[in-house]
Amino acid sequence: MQILSLSLTNFRPFKRLEIEFGEKMTLLYGKNAQGKTSILEAVNFLSILTSPIAGYDRELINFLCLDDDLPVGRITATINKGGKIHRIEVRLILDAVRSGNNRMRKEVLIDGVKRRLFDVVGFFNSVIFLPQMTRIIEDGPEDRRRYLDQTLSQAYPGYMKALSRYQQGITKRNALLKVLSEKGGDPNQLIYWDQLISENGAILIHARGQSVLELGRLAGKKHASLTKENEILSIIYKPAFDPWKSGFPQLQLTKIFEQANLSIDEICAKFQEMLLEVRKEEIKRGVTTIGPHRDDLLFSTNGIDLGVYGSRGQIRTAIMSLKFAEMDWLQEKSGDLPVLLLDETLAELDLNRRGDLLNLLKNGKQAIITTADLELFDQSFIDGCMSLRIEDGRIIS
């Protein structure tokens, strides 16, 4: 998998930008706030159709075009996928509505043919590392679930659709639970929503359980390499509903999953059973208390919870290990090596870990790297890259 060229129109600081990438490594350098990170954001957007940075997609449209009759931002790329050249175009459209607010609409075309969003996610795979991604470990479960969802949606064609249906089902079910709690009514009204969230939730739980197991093994190997075998990284899936075996400590869940790998249908049936068991309590509380919308991950090195006791350097190294594991994992799932996107990756690493990372990059992956400080890289590494200076939203070769 390679990205050959990128064209941005009314995207972030760019009114218009055309860029061609190196076959292996492209180094984007320049002062801060010049648009380097926005280029990585645009490339990753082609993979997951959402921003890894912005809270809302409308933030991506260049503010200078917001007064246009129809504000439109575009990301267009030429990619090499399995030896075939494809063109991907994403349109971010702000439609005016009667309320006076604008509604964001996304359109995606592959080779000139409009496609459904669910069908496009994962067509082009990329893995992005941003400095703020340490929040996957440092912040709350919502950030870890978002990370899982964005990663797994690139590997499992039905994952994004199941996630959307599950989230919609949870919203409707919670509204019904609140009505039943406050005004009473027939609890059997929940049957339809129980079935909807259990069917789609089972897909999420199954994919998350298997994927975290696989990613954890790969990340452990990468982490050992980056820490010269001094640290053992573990990633544990902590489902809010455990279909494999109840009553066991969460730290044993990995072994349980390996020993009792349930099918999606079996997880669905167990999920429905549990929803029936907790129905009275959920009606009393007016909210759905179990399910993948409350899942979490635990990251630890040498048995120490990184989210509680990890240093900044340890957390950053763990995330880097996770990102390199994603590369191998997505290649296993899709057959194509994803494009690696690294934003200011070396800035907070010590010399040893910096050297280890640079060595990992010299293995043939296509990578796009940003930096505000070229002195972080040795000259031999720079010589092996196509280097482009970014200044005021423009490329200075």
Summary of the structure (lengths in Angstrom):
residues: 397
radius of gyration: 22.5
end to end distance: 24.8
largest distance: 72.0
contacts: 1267
relative contact order: 0.16
helix: 48%
strand: 24%
